[in-house]
Amino acid sequence: MTLDLRIFTEPQQGATYDDQLAVAQATERLGFSAFFRSDHYLAMGREGLPGPTDSWVTLAGLARETSTVRLGTLVSSATFRHPGVLAIQVAQVDQMSGGRVELGLGTGWYAAEHSAYGIPFPEKRFGILEEQLAVVTGLWGTPVGEKFSFSGEHYQITDSPALPKPVQTRIPVLVGGGGPRRTPALAARYGDEYNQSFPEISGIGARIKVVEKALSDAGRDPGSIVQSVALVAAVGQDEAEFTRRAAAIGREPAELREHGIAGTVAEAVDRLKALEAEGVQRVYLQVLDLADLDHLDLFAREVRRQLG
């Protein structure tokens, strides 16, 4: 399997819908497999002008203005939407895209964005995430004409018609997180993909083995889940171009080289090949300067070409 490269953006840092559209269309044109975005309502460390855009509203628009690239969230927060509403939204965007949607779902972590917009932020959220995954996948998986009910600590669903249905037989579900036991078990139960977001490079292989054991313990083939990582991307044709790109996103070159896919083209290729050797199958390239479409072109033209 050739390493799959996807583009991942952080629009809460300051991006309009049109900014995201330009990146999504470039992602498609350049042959990357997917355009993913974060699901946040507040910027981190800056103003984030002109203000937040909702992830699923945005993806609905992009679904109608792209034709082949896959679309998803890394990751939606379980605190933002009731699971029944989320199931309807994602299924509808899947229909609008012709079956190109994927759902990343997590517990949520950024307390400030909740207080800024009046969204409840309970201290304990893992049980909420677990029940949301059960409800969303249960609604999608209920045959047409049958009813779906669920009784949990956080959610109660009674005789739902479980409509609408996605176009895809199964919308891929992405689960991520750093917990040593519960998160891998959750991925093994519900996930089609397990994601490590901004991990220490040295620990990626060990984490993959933890998830593979959780899959085996759950009676699943360890190879039945896609192993992915999300890492910041900043690459230049030469040192000067790389340094300029690092400065544009407010990061130090040495720090980027240590923690991301960064440096010259040759360095980026070496890092990606090393990740693949550790068992990574998919990499989300976190692109922070959405105006720099030449950066995506460089990855497509020079970096991806050398991965085989």
C-alpha positions in Angstrom: 0.0 0.0 0.0 1.4 3.4 -1.0 1.5 5.9 1.8 -1.7 8.0 1.5 -1.2 11.8 1.8 -4.1 14.0 2.9 -4.4 17.7 3.5 -5.6 18.9 6.9 -6.4 22.5 7.8 -7.1 24.5 10.9 -9.7 27.1 9.7 -10.4 28.4 13.3 -7.0 30.1 13.0 -8.4 32.5 10.4 -10.0 31.4 7.2 -13.2 32.1 5.3 -15.2 29.5 3.4 -13.6 30.8 0.2 -10.1 30.2 1.6 -11.1 26.6 2.5 -12.7 26.1 -0.9 -9.5 27.2 -2.7 -7.5 24.7 -0.6 -10.0 21.9 -1.1 -10.1 22.4 -4.9 -6.3 22.5 -5.0 -6.2 19.3 -2.9 -8.4 17.6 -5.5 -6.6 19.0 -8.5 -3.2 17.9 -7.2 -4.3 14.4 -6.5 -4.3 14.2 -2.7 -6.9 11.8 -1.5 -8.8 14.0 1.0 -9.4 17.4 2.5 -10.0 17.4 6.2 -10.5 20.2 8.6 -10.5 20.7 12.3 -13.8 21.3 14.2 -13.1 24.3 16.5 -15.0 27.5 17.2 -12.1 29.5 18.7 -8.7 30.3 17.5 -5.6 29.4 19.5 -3.0 32.1 20.1 -4.4 34.7 17.6 -7.6 36.5 16.6 -8.7 34.0 14.1 -10.4 36.6 11.8 -13.0 36.7 10.3 -14.2 34.2 12.8 -15.1 30.5 13.1 -16.8 28.4 10.4 -18.8 25.3 11.3 -17.1 22.2 10.0 -20.2 20.4 8.7 -21.7 23.5 7.1 -18.4 24.0 5.4 -18.1 20.4 4.3 -21.6 20.5 2.9 -20.6 23.5 0.7 -17.4 21.8 -0.4 -19.3 18.6 -1.2 -21.1 20.5 -4.0 -17.9 22.3 -5.3 -15.6 19.3 -5.5 -16.1 15.9 -7.2 -13.6 13.3 -6.2 -11.7 14.3 -3.1 -12.8 12.8 0.2 -14.0 15.1 3.0 -14.0 14.9 6.7 -13.2 16.1 10.2 -10.1 15.6 12.4 -11.9 15.6 14.6 -15.5 16.7 15.5 -16.1 17.2 19.2 -18.7 15.1 20.8 -19.7 18.1 23.0 -20.8 20.2 20.0 -23.8 18.1 18.6 -26.3 15.6 19.8 -25.6 12.3 18.2 -28.9 12.1 16.4 -28.3 15.5 14.8 -24.7 14.6 13.9 -25.9 11.4 12.2 -28.4 13.4 10.1 -25.8 16.0 9.2 -23.1 13.6 8.2 -25.4 11.4 6.2 -26.8 14.4 4.4 -23.3 15.7 3.5 -22.4 12.2 2.4 -25.4 12.3 0.0 -24.4 15.8 -1.2 -20.9 14.6 -2.0 -21.9 11.4 -3.7 -20.5 9.2 -0.9 -17.2 10.9 -0.1 -17.5 11.7 3.6 -15.6 10.4 6.6 -16.3 11.2 10.3 -13.6 11.8 12.8 -15.0 12.1 16.3 -13.4 12.8 19.7 -14.1 14.0 23.2 -13.3 17.6 22.7 -10.6 19.3 24.8 -10.7 23.1 24.3 -12.6 24.5 27.3 -12.3 28.1 26.2 -14.3 27.6 22.9 -17.1 26.1 24.9 -17.4 29.0 27.3 -17.0 31.5 24.5 -20.2 30.1 22.7 -22.2 28.8 25.6 -21.5 25.1 24.9 -21.6 22.8 27.9 -18.2 21.2 28.7 -18.5 18.4 31.2 -15.4 17.3 33.1 -15.9 13.7 32.1 -16.5 13.2 28.3 -15.2 9.8 27.3 -18.6 8.2 28.1 -20.3 10.8 25.9 -18.0 10.0 23.0 -18.5 6.2 23.5 -22.3 6.6 23.4 -22.2 9.0 20.4 -20.3 6.4 18.4 -22.8 3.8 19.4 -25.8 6.0 18.4 -24.4 7.4 15.2 -23.3 4.0 13.8 -26.5 2.4 15.1 -28.7 4.9 13.3 -26.8 4.5 10.1 -26.8 0.7 10.4 -30.5 0.3 11.1 -32.2 -1.1 7.9 -34.8 1.1 6.3 -38.2 0.4 7.7 -36.9 -0.6 11.1 -36.6 1.5 14.3 -33.5 2.3 16.4 -33.6 2.7 20.2 -30.8 3.3 22.6 -30.7 3.8 26.4 -27.5 5.1 27.8 -26.3 7.3 30.6 -26.1 10.4 28.4 -28.5 9.7 25.5 -31.9 8.0 25.1 -33.2 7.3 21.6 -36.7 5.9 21.2 -38.1 4.4 18.1 -36.1 6.5 15.7 -36.7 5.9 12.0 -32.9 6.2 11.7 -33.1 8.3 8.6 -31.6 9.6 6.3 -29.1 6.9 5.3 -25.6 7.7 4.0 -24.8 6.9 0.3 -21.9 4.8 1.5 -22.7 1.4 2.9 -20.5 2.5 5.9 -19.1 5.9 6.4 -15.6 5.5 7.6 -15.2 6.4 11.3 -11.9 7.8 12.6 -11.1 7.5 16.3 -8.0 9.1 17.8 -6.5 9.8 21.2 -3.7 9.1 23.5 -5.3 7.0 26.2 -3.5 3.7 27.0 -6.5 1.4 27.1 -10.0 2.9 26.6 -9.2 4.8 23.3 -7.7 1.8 21.5 -10.6 -0.4 22.7 -13.0 2.2 21.3 -11.2 2.3 18.0 -11.3 -1.5 17.9 -15.1 -1.5 18.5 -16.1 1.4 16.1 -13.2 2.6 14.1 -12.2 2.2 10.5 -9.1 4.3 11.2 -7.0 5.1 14.2 -5.2 8.5 14.2 -2.3 9.8 16.3 -2.4 13.6 16.2 0.9 15.4 16.6 2.6 12.5 18.4 6.2 12.3 19.4 7.8 10.7 16.3 9.7 8.1 18.4 6.5 6.7 20.0 4.4 6.2 16.8 5.4 2.6 16.2 4.8 1.5 19.8 1.3 3.1 19.7 0.4 1.3 16.5 1.3 -2.0 18.3 -1.0 -1.0 21.2 -3.9 -0.5 18.8 -3.2 -3.7 16.9 -3.3 -5.6 20.2 -6.7 -4.0 21.1 -8.0 -5.1 17.7 -6.8 -8.7 18.3 -8.4 -8.6 21.8 -11.7 -7.5 20.2 -11.5 -10.4 17.6 -10.6 -8.1 14.7 -7.8 -8.5 12.2 -5.1 -6.0 13.3 -4.9 -5.0 9.6 -8.6 -4.1 9.4 -8.0 -0.5 10.6 -6.0 2.2 8.9 -3.2 3.6 11.0 -2.7 7.3 10.5 -0.8 10.3 11.9 -1.4 14.0 11.6 1.8 16.2 11.6 2.5 19.8 10.7 3.9 20.3 7.2 6.5 22.9 6.1 8.7 22.1 3.2 10.8 24.1 0.8 12.8 23.5 -2.3 15.8 24.8 -0.4 16.6 26.0 3.1 15.6 29.6 2.4 12.2 28.6 1.2 11.7 26.3 4.1 12.7 29.0 6.6 10.3 31.4 4.9 7.5 28.9 5.3 8.3 28.3 8.9 8.3 32.0 9.7 4.9 32.4 7.9 3.3 30.0 10.4 5.2 31.3 13.4 7.3 28.2 14.0 11.0 27.6 14.6 12.7 25.6 11.8 14.5 23.3 14.3 11.2 22.5 16.2 9.4 21.8 12.9 12.1 19.4 11.8 11.8 17.5 15.1 8.1 17.3 15.3 6.7 17.5 11.7 7.1 16.8 8.0 9.6 19.6 7.6 12.7 20.9 6.0 13.8 20.3 2.4 12.1 17.9 0.0 14.6 15.2 0.7 14.1 15.6 4.5 10.3 15.3 4.0 10.6 12.2 1.9 13.0 10.6 4.4 10.5 11.3 7.3 7.5 9.9 5.4 9.4 6.8 4.4 10.4 6.3 8.0 6.8 6.7 9.2 5.7 4.1 6.6 8.4 1.7 7.9 6.8 2.1 11.4 3.5 0.9 10.1 1.8 4.3 9.2 -0.5 4.0 6.2 -1.9 7.5 6.0 -0.5 11.0 6.8 -2.5 14.1 7.4 -0.3 17.1 6.4 -1.3 19.9 8.7 -1.2 23.0 6.4 -1.4 26.2 8.4 -0.9 28.8 5.7 -4.0 28.4 3.6 -2.9 31.1 1.2 0.2 29.2 0.2 -1.1 26.9 -2.5 2.4 26.5 -4.0 3.2 24.5 -0.8 0.6 21.9 -1.8 2.0 21.9 -5.3 5.5 21.2 -4.0 4.3 18.3 -1.9 2.4 16.8 -4.9 5.1 17.4 -7.5 8.3 16.7 -5.5 7.6 14.9 -2.3 4.8 12.5 -3.2 6.5 11.5 -6.5 9.4 10.1 -4.5 7.3 7.9 -2.3 6.6 5.3 -5.0 
